[in-house]
Amino acid sequence: MRMYDVIQKKRDGLELSDQEIEFVVEGYVKGDVPDYQVAALLMAVYFQGMTPQELKTLTLAMMRSGDTVDLSNFGDATVDKHSTGGVGDKTTLIVAPIVAALGGTVAKMSGRGLGHTGGTVDKLEAIPGYETEMSREAFMEQVREIGIAVVGQSGRLAPADKKIYALRDVTATVESVPLIASSIMSKKLGSGAKSIVLDVKVGSGAFMKTKEDAERLARAMVDIGTLSGRRVTAVLTNMDIPLGKAVGNALEVLEAVEVLSGRGPADLVQVCSELSARMLCLSRGWAYEESLEKVNTALRDGAALYKFREWIARQGGDTFFIESPEKLGVAPVQVEFKAEEEGYIRFMDAELIGKAAAVLGAGREKAGDAIDPVAGLVLRSKTGDACRKGGTLAVLHTSNKEKIPDAVAFLRRAISISPEKPHEQPLIYGVVG
């Protein structure tokens, strides 16, 4: 088999066989296939696309290139949730304990944030003592005993994806829906859960800017999972507006506790309730309405908060912050960002708001950059809210006052005010799968 023939076949719009795709992935990981030939194939895929069967084979080949997690001992109750990335997206901190409190099994590996999107591991590391690394044996034991564990992703999870993504990044093929879908799903399938709920973000703060592109990505990922023998549902959620009010690691942990305590911003509660219900539909076999009612009960009666406390404590975290938020630390510099005119907030560019939080210290420009756990911002008003001139729109939190001007510049560009109240945006655009 020759790489030249594989490139030519895909260039001409023909379907690659399982053997051809496996030949490419295995050869590239071993170093037998050079970068320039894989780059040519990626560009052919960018223009010609891939069939569901090709996508399944590519995804499984990337998954098998590294470590996988075997959760078969836990039966059919294992369920994972993946977000395509957003601003203020602290949903894992909320849905994981809700689902575990209701009998689901959440054995999850999460990533760190890069750019304007936050990472679950960064948020968890804002909790003093929380261990994001565990031995395989300790991970499995914790899942077996309390139904939940969340750790950082293994460096050996789908190494083929890591190599291919680095090549996509420098060959203008990052935006290819088949390549995005296979990249995400190779890691999700490798994580071992029988059921997967995908939170596909749509809007200014998301990778997918339009509903149409998000639907294409959702369908591709659902098809991969289904053909691979997993139960998969994708929920399309709004990321034109940051989720909740807090953007920043410790700030988002505290907001997650508010939701688990039966309070919290309505938009965050709604999205987390939807995702939790979909996870329970797949993992527990309950009807959607029954699942949603059980989720609401777990939030009202304290079961979800109890499970959260148990989970954090089991992984070494100090849980005093649940009753005493200041235990997570308080930013020494807090500055109000005020409206310069009266009216209604017409639009919020979530990506720019995420960048404002990042420059305050809540994010990183490149892997390895340090995170300031107390940095970020809290929105006092969101899209559709009325505001008065001089009224506070957000409070900026940082440990370095010199970062305030850059953050303010991003916020001025991010928030548009008009005399007319805008139409209300939906939080959930639809469900695929």
N, C-alpha and C positions, 0 to 999 in steps of 0.2 A: 504494500500500500504506500502511495506517495502523497505527501502533503500538497504538492502541486495539483494533483487531481481533485483532492477534496476542496481546495480553494476554487478551482474552476467550476466544479459542480454547483457549489453554493452561489458563486457569481452569476451563474446562468439560471438561478431560481429553482434548482432541483432540490429534492429532499435528501438529506444525508442519512445514511444508515446508522444504526446503533454502533456498529463496529467502527465506522469512520469517525464518529464523534468521540468514542472512547479512545481511539488511536490518537486523536489530537490532544485530548486532556492528559492522558498518561504520558505522552511524548513530551508535552510542554513542561509538566512537573519534573520529569526526569532530566530535562535539558536536551533531549534529542531533537526537539522541534524548536527552531529559533524564533525570536521575538518578531522578526519582520514577516514571517509567514503567518503567525497567529494574528498579527495586526491586519494583514490582508484579509484573513477569514472574518475577523470582527467587522471590518468595513463591509464585506459582502453580506453579513448577517444584518448590519444596520440598514442596508437598502432592500434586502430580499426578505427579511423576517425569518421566522422558524415556525414549523408546524407544532401542534401540541406534543406529538410523539418525540420530535427532535428536542423540544424543550425539556421534556421529562428525562430523556437520556442524558442531555448535557448536565442537568441539575444533579442527577444521581451520580454521574461520573465525577463531578466536582465534590459532592458530598463524600464519596468513597476515597478521595485523595488524601484524607486525614482521619482524625479521630471521630468517632460517633458515640453517642450515648445510648445505651440499651435500657429503656424504661419498661420493657415487656413484663417485668415482675409486678408492675403496678396495675396491670390490666388495661381496660379501655378508658379509665377515668383521667388519664394524663392529658393535659391541655396547656397550650402555649398561646401567647399573644405577642404579635409583632406590630410595631408602628413604623411607618415609612419615614417618620421624623417630623417634628414640628416644634413650636415655641410654646413653652408652658406645659409641655406634654408630660405630666407626672402620672399617667394612667396606670402604669405597672404597679406603682406603690399602693394603688387603691384596688384595682381589679384582682390582683393576685391574692390578697387576704380575703376578699369577699368570696371568691370562688373556692378557696381552700376551706373557708368556714362552712361552706355548703356542700362539702364532700368531694370537690374536684381535687385533682393532684397537680400542683404547679411546680415543676422542676425546671427552672428557667435559667438560661444564660443570657446576659444583657451586655450591651456595649457602652462605650464612652462617647461623649459628644465631640463634635468637630464643627467649627464654623458657628453658624447661628442657631443650630439645634442642640438641645441638651441631651445628655446620656444618662440612662438609669443608674449606671454604676457610679457616676459622679455624684448623683443625688444621694445614693446610699452611703457613699464615703463621707458625706457631710455629717453623718451620724457618728459621734465619737465611739470608737471601738468596733464598728461594724466590719466584719471580715468578708471581702469580696472574693477571696480565694480559699478553696477548701479541697481536701483530698476527695477522690472519687468515692471512697468508702464513707467518709463523713457526710458528703452530699447526699448519697443514697439513704443513709441512716436517718438523716433529718427529714427527708421527704417521706420516708416510711412512717416516721413517728408523728409528725405534725402536718404533713400534706403540703409543705411549701418550703422552697429554698431558692434564692436568687443569687447568682454569682457572676463574675466577669467571664467573658467568652474565652475559651481555650485558644491558645495560639496555634494549636494544631487542628482547629475546626475549619474544614474546607480550605486548605492551603492553595488549591488550584484557583479558587475564587480570588484569593488575595493577589496572586500573580496576574490573573486575567484583569482584575479591576485596575491594578497599577498600569497595565498596558492600555486599557480603555481610557484612563485619565489623560494620557498623552497622545491619543490617536483620535480624539473627537468622537468617540463612540459611547460615551457615558449615557447619553439620552436614549439609547436603544431599549425599547420596552422588553423584548425577549431577554436581553442581557441583564437588565435590572431584575426581572422576575427570577431568572435562574440564580443570580447572585444571592438574592434574599432567601429563596427557598432552599438552596443548598445548605445554608446554615440552619434554617428552621427544621428541615428534615433530619439533619445530622444531630439536632438536639434531642430527638427521640420521641417527642410527644405524639400521641395518636391523633389528637385533634388540634387544629390551629385556627385562631381567629386573627385576621389581618386588619389592622386599622390603617386604611389608605387615606392619607391626608390630601386635601385638595385646596389650592389657593396660594396666596402670596407668600406664606411662610412655609410652603411645602415644595417638594421636588416636582410634583405634578401640579401644574398651575391651572389646568382646566379639568372639568368633570369628565370630559370625553377621554382625555389621556389617563386619568385615574381609573376609569372603568376598564380601559384596555389592559392596564397593568393588573388590576384586580382579577379580571377574567383569566389572564395568563397564569397568575399565581395559583388561583383556584384549580385550574386545569392541571397544572403540574402536581399539586397535592393530591387531587382526586385520582389521577393516573398512577400515582405512587402509593395508593392504598391508604391515604389519610383522609380524615374528615376536615374540610376547610370551608370557612366562611369569611368573606371580606366585607367590611363596613366602610363606606366612604364618608369621611367626616370633614367638617369645615376647618380650614386653617388659613382663612383670610383674616381671622381674628385670633389672637393668642388664646390658648385654652386656660380658663380660670383667670385669676388676677396676678398670681405670682410667677415671675420668670427669674430663675436662679436657684441654686441647688438647695441650700438650707431653707430658703423661703418656700420652695415647692414642697419640701418634706412637711413643713408645718401646714401648708394648705391641704395636703393629702390627709393629714390627721384631722383637720376640720371636716372634711367630707366623711371620713370613717366615723366621726363623732356625730353624724347626722346633720351637719351644717355644710358650709362651703358654698362656692358660687354655683348658681343653677346650671350653667352650661357644662361645667366640669362634672357635676353630679349626673346630668343627663347622659353625657357621652360614656362615662364609666359604667353607669347602669346598663346602657345598651351593650357595651362590650362584654360585661360580666354575664348578662343574660344569654348572649350568643355563645359564650364559652360553656355555659351550663347546658344549653340546648345540645351541644355536640358531645360534651363529656358525660353528662348525666342522663341524656335522652329525654329531658323534660320539654314540654311545649313552651313556646316563647313566652306566652302570658304567665304561665306558672313560674318560669325562671325569673321573669322580671319582678313578680310579686315576692319571691323568695329573696331576691337581691334587696328590695326595699325593706323587707323585714330585718335582714342581717344588718343593714345600716341603722335601723331604728332601735333594735334591741341590744346593740353593742357587740354582737357576735363577730362582726368584721373587725372592729377595733381590737377586740381581745386577741384575734388571730394575728393581727398586725404586731401587737406587743409581743406575743409569743415568738413570732418569726424573727423580729429584730433582736430580741434578747438571746435567742438560740444562736445567732450568728455573731454574738459578742457585743452588740450595740447597747449603749446606755439609753434606757427608755424613759429616763426622768423628763426628757423634753416633751413628752406627751402631756404632762401636767404643767410643766414649766418651760415654755418655748425658748426663754433666754438661754437655756442650757445648750442650744445649738450655736450660740454666739450671736452678737449684735454688731452690725457694721458700724464702725466709728464715725463714718461720714454718711449722712442721710440728707438728701437735697430734694426739695419739691420741684417738679416740673409743672409750670402753670400755663393755662390757656392764654393766648394772646388776643383772642376775640370771642365773642359770644355766639352761640348757635348750637348745632348738633354735630356730634362726631359722625362724619359721613363715611370715612374709610380709615382703616388702620392697616398699614403694611406690616404684616407679622414678621417678615424676614428682617426688616430694618429694626423692629423692636427687639428681635433676638440679637441682632448685631449690637444694639445699645447695651443690652445686658452682658454680652460677651466682652465688650471693651471695658466695662466696669470691673471685670475679673471673673465673670461667671462662665466664660467659655474659653476655648483655645483656638489659636490660629493653625497650629500644627500639632501632630501627635507628640506627646511628651511635655507640652506646655503645662505650667502649674495652674491650678484652679483656686480661686479665692472662694471658699464655701459660703461665706456670708454675703457675697456680692450678688447684684441683680437689681430688679425693680418690681414694684407692686403697682398695678394699674388701679386708679381710683374710678376711672370712667372707661367705657368701651364703646364700640360702634353702636350708634343709635341713641346714646345717652345725651342729654342736654348738658351744656357747660356754659359757665359765665366767664367773662374776661377776668383773669387773675385767679380763677378757680384751679385747684390742684388736679391735674390729669394723672400724674404718676409720682411715686416717691422712689428716688434712685438710692441704692445702697452700695457702698464700696469701702475699701480700706485705704484707697488712694485718691485724694481729692483732685489730683491732676488729671484723672480720667473722666471727670464730670463733663468738661466741655465737649469732648468727642461724643459722649453718650447723648448729650443734649442735641447735638447736631443731627444725630440719627433720628431722634424722636421728633424733631421739627419736620423732618422729611416724611416721617412715618404716619403722622396723624393729620388728617384733613378735616376741617370744620366748615360747615355750610349752614345757611339760614334754615333750610328745609330738613325735616327729619327723614332719614333714608328708610327704604323698605327693609323690613326685618329679614335677615338671612337665615336659612335653615342650618341647623347644626349637623344633621345627618342627611346626606344626599341619597342614600340608598344602600342596599345590601346585595352582594353577589355571592351565589353559591348556596 
